[in-house]
Amino acid sequence: MKLTLAPMESLTGIVFRRRHHEIFGGADLYYTPFVTPTVKPEFTERQMKELSPERNAGMSVVPQLLTRTPENFIWAAKRLAEMGYPEVNLNLGCPMGTVTGKGKGSGFLRHPLELEEFFERVFDAGIPIRISVKTRLGWADDAEFEDLARVYSRFPISELIIHARVRKDFYKGSPRRAAFEAALPRLPMPVGYNGDLRLVGEIREMESSHPGLSSLMIGRAAVANPAIFRMAKGGAAAGRDEITAFHDALMADYTAAFGSVGNTVGHMKQYWFYMKNLFEGGDRLFKALLKAKRASDYEEIVRRITKELPIREEPAYGWWKPA
């Protein structure tokens, strides 16, 4: 059963993947945050920074595409095959309004017949690599998955990764495990699970209770605790020096990419929303960190956090939100 890193826009891109793999390792597969192919049949310079095989060397990476247009998926998937990727993933899970308003991501789930036509075109196009799909259980109700499962089962999808929520859930509340389990007998392809695997014990419970799954996908918990994959395989928890080295490497790489330490500070605060849960106490420090505007202030607060605060073996998952 593979342990994979979820695609999280602005968080698990090329900078994070490279440093995570270098310092912590453990993930069997990394999915890129979605790339949106356009009518023009070539990836942009910005997209190539994410997709370049050279930049992803040494890691097992699956590019994820976001589109509802068969022609755009087809040219992009064929180009990825030419670049040496063995698999491409279709995003049918993103719940953000800017995406679903265009009928993409989980917005596509509202239209099973159109989705079926999309797959007919795609799987008749002779794409020479595996096509996997990341989906939710539906748009507003998990009963919708009955029609979606019928569509998915018609096609040679290499793996169906199910985020066990519907779009209206966004990322709140508990995953709909009962609906996920009820769907499994209807699906002929390998199935992966995604949804609030936050602790090593939860990963092992899923491995034990669902041995037939092909993969477990982990997102927010891997940002909060970058050693989670290693720990799930029997390795050590994150050490203080590793956490410091990881943070400093991200800072340096993002500063080089953005050309501005100020922009980097703003970006790094997104990581601290999750990483703070790995430290005990420090509420005042974390409040000060979020308010910091000068790079020197930010760096001094981070130094205090990483030097002074006790580190938990696993995070207290404070990002969870009730329904």
Sequence and secondary structure as in RCSB ss.txt:
>XXXX:A:sequence
MKLTLAPMESLTGIVFRRRHHEIFGGADLYYTPFVTPTVKPEFTERQMKELSPERNAGMSVVPQLLTRTPENFIW
AAKRLAEMGYPEVNLNLGCPMGTVTGKGKGSGFLRHPLELEEFFERVFDAGIPIRISVKTRLGWADDAEFEDLAR
VYSRFPISELIIHARVRKDFYKGSPRRAAFEAALPRLPMPVGYNGDLRLVGEIREMESSHPGLSSLMIGRAAVAN
PAIFRMAKGGAAAGRDEITAFHDALMADYTAAFGSVGNTVGHMKQYWFYMKNLFEGGDRLFKALLKAKRASDYEE
IVRRITKELPIREEPAYGWWKPA
>XXXX:A:secstr
 EEEE   TTTSSHHHHHHHHHHT   SEEE   B   SSSS  HHHHHHH TTTTTTS EE EE  S HHHHHH
HHHHHHHTT SEEEEEE    HHHHTTT GGGGGG HHHHHHHHHHHHTTT  SEEEEEEES SS GGGHHHHHH
HHHTS  S EEEESS GGGTT S   HHHHHHHGGG  S EEEES   SHHHHHHHHHH TT SEEEE HHHHH 
TTHHHHHTT     HHHHHHHHHHHHHHHHHHHS HHHHHHHHHHHHHHHGGGBSS HHHHHHHHH  SHHHHHH
HHHHHHHHS B SS   TT    
